Amino acid sequence: MNIQAMMKQAQKLQKDMMKAKEEIDNTVFTGKSSFVTVEVKGTKEVQKVKIDAEQIDKDDIEMLEDMIQVAINDANKQIDEETERKMGKYTKGMPGLF
C-alpha cells in the first residue's frame, strides 16, 4: 500500500471517528435513581434534574443528594459505555482516548 492510500485511509478513519464522537456528544442520556431523573449530554453536561417531590419527605435532603449523585453517575456510565461501543473500534484497546 502506498503512502497516499494510507493517508487517505487515515483521513477517512479520522472523519469517521469525529462523526461518532459528535453523535455521542449530541445524545442525551437519562440516569435514574428512585424518584430522581437526570438528563446528561454526551459531553457529560447535566441538562436537567427532575425530582418527584411527592415521593420525598422534606427531612430527607441527604437522601435526595445521594439519589441525585446516583442518577448522574448512572447517566455518565451510559455515556462511557456508548463511547466505548462507538469509539472502541477505532481505539482497539487503547482506553482513555475519548
Residue pairs with C-beta under 8 A, 6 or more apart in sequence:
13 90
16 90
17 87
17 90
20 86
20 87
20 90
21 83
21 86
21 87
21 98
23 42
23 86
24 42
24 79
24 82
24 83
24 86
24 87
25 41
25 42
25 43
26 41
26 42
27 41
27 42
27 82
28 39
28 40
28 41
28 42
28 47
29 39
29 40
29 41
29 42
29 75
29 76
29 78
29 79
29 82
30 37
30 38
30 39
30 40
30 75
31 37
31 38
31 39
31 40
31 70
31 71
31 72
31 73
31 74
31 75
31 76
31 77
31 78
32 38
32 71
32 74
33 67
33 68
33 70
33 71
33 74
34 55
34 67
35 51
35 52
35 55
35 56
35 67
36 49
36 50
36 51
36 52
36 64
36 67
36 68
36 70
36 71
37 48
37 49
37 50
37 71
38 46
38 48
38 49
38 50
38 68
38 71
38 72
38 74
38 75
39 46
39 47
39 48
39 75
40 46
40 47
40 72
40 75
40 76
40 79
41 47
42 79
42 82
42 83
44 76
44 79
46 72
49 68
49 71
51 64
51 68
56 63
56 64
83 98
84 95
87 97
87 98
91 97
91 98
